[in-house]
Amino acid sequence: MSKTRITVATVGHMPADFNRQKIKEWESSKVEIVDEIESYSLTCDSDDLGWAPCFM
């Protein structure tokens, strides 16, 4: 059975000790991480429940 290919992305501010390389090097018999880890920031009203409309 072939591995499931996934792309990883971060949303918001990551901790200072967040290690992208450790995630890229992670090995599994079921999952393969592909592509670079993209980062997305939350820029408008992300501190309450109404943040989603800023993406529409």
C-alpha positions as CSV (number, residue, x, y, z in Angstrom):
1,M,0.0,0.0,0.0
2,S,1.4,3.4,-0.9
3,K,1.9,6.2,1.6
4,T,-0.6,9.0,2.0
5,R,1.0,12.2,0.9
6,I,0.3,15.3,3.0
7,T,1.3,19.0,3.0
8,V,1.9,20.7,6.3
9,A,1.0,24.3,7.0
10,T,1.2,26.5,10.1
11,V,-1.5,29.1,11.0
12,G,-0.7,32.0,13.3
13,H,2.5,32.5,15.4
14,M,4.6,29.4,16.1
15,P,6.6,29.0,19.3
16,A,10.3,29.9,19.1
17,D,11.3,26.2,19.4
18,F,9.1,25.1,16.5
19,N,11.4,23.0,14.3
20,R,10.3,22.7,10.7
21,Q,13.3,20.5,9.8
22,K,12.3,17.9,12.4
23,I,8.8,17.7,10.9
24,K,10.3,17.4,7.3
25,E,12.6,14.5,8.5
26,W,9.8,12.6,10.3
27,E,9.5,9.1,8.9
28,S,6.4,7.0,8.8
29,S,5.3,3.8,7.0
30,K,1.9,5.4,6.4
31,V,2.4,9.1,5.7
32,E,4.8,11.1,3.5
33,I,5.2,14.8,4.0
34,V,5.6,16.6,0.7
35,D,6.4,20.2,-0.3
36,E,7.7,22.9,2.0
37,I,5.9,23.9,5.2
38,E,3.9,27.0,4.4
39,S,3.1,29.6,7.0
40,Y,0.0,31.7,7.1
41,S,-0.7,34.5,9.5
42,L,-4.0,35.6,10.9
43,T,-4.2,39.3,10.3
44,C,-7.7,40.6,11.0
45,D,-9.7,40.1,14.1
46,S,-8.1,36.8,14.9
47,D,-8.6,37.2,18.7
48,D,-12.4,36.3,18.7
49,L,-14.8,34.0,17.0
50,G,-15.4,36.4,14.1
51,W,-12.0,36.0,12.5
52,A,-13.1,33.6,9.6
53,P,-14.8,36.3,7.4
54,C,-11.4,38.0,6.8
55,F,-10.6,35.0,4.4
56,M,-13.7,35.4,2.3
